[in-house]
Amino acid sequence: MSDTRTVVLVEGVSDRSAIEALAERRGRDLAAEGISLVAMGGATNIGTYLRRFGPAGRDLRLAGLCDVGEEGHFRRGLERAGLGSDLGRSDLEALGFFVCVADLEDELIRALGTATVERVVDAQGELGSFRTLQKQPAWREGTTHAQLRRFMGSGGGRKIRYAAPLVAALDLDRVPRPLDMLLAHLPGSHTR
């Protein structure tokens, strides 16, 4: 990380994979641009990473991505790091921190549509597993969107495994707002 000038803090590996895949599709080499993506192992760890990379640490430029349910952890962490007070969503965005509603998988499913996501699941050889989930009593009455979100969140490493293929299936004019805004915020964002 010696050449790093900007650190992007994300909750987990699936978020990092999605950002890497989108940057690549847009012709960006984040590492060459001095941008490091750091999967924190959960939003509650943000304070540790802000101390390490923020004003009290290496004083690098910061950005990030979180789920709406973790927005409070990010807000409090940024405030404790001295990056603002009483931060609202627009303040977070001005600092380079963007919020997924409800989470990254939800954003990607909405952007792609359920039929496209099912094609991605099929291409990964897991359509049968998804159909099994749909038949379970707890999920029978759910929407396909809700079923797909549950499917992505179940199984060992499924969120990580699907992040890049879902981003690869995106129409670049329909990138979820938080991902789009994050990449646009990062220095060197010449391609949109």
Secondary structure by P-SEA (a helix, b strand, c coil): cccccbbbbcccaaaaaaaaaaaaaaccccccccbbbbbcccccaaaaaaaaccccccccbbbbcccccaaaaaaaaaaaacccccccaaaaaaacbbbccccaaaaaaaaccaaaaaaaaaaaccaaaaaaaaaccccccccaaaaaaaaaacccccccccaaaaaaacccccccaaaaaaaaaccccccc
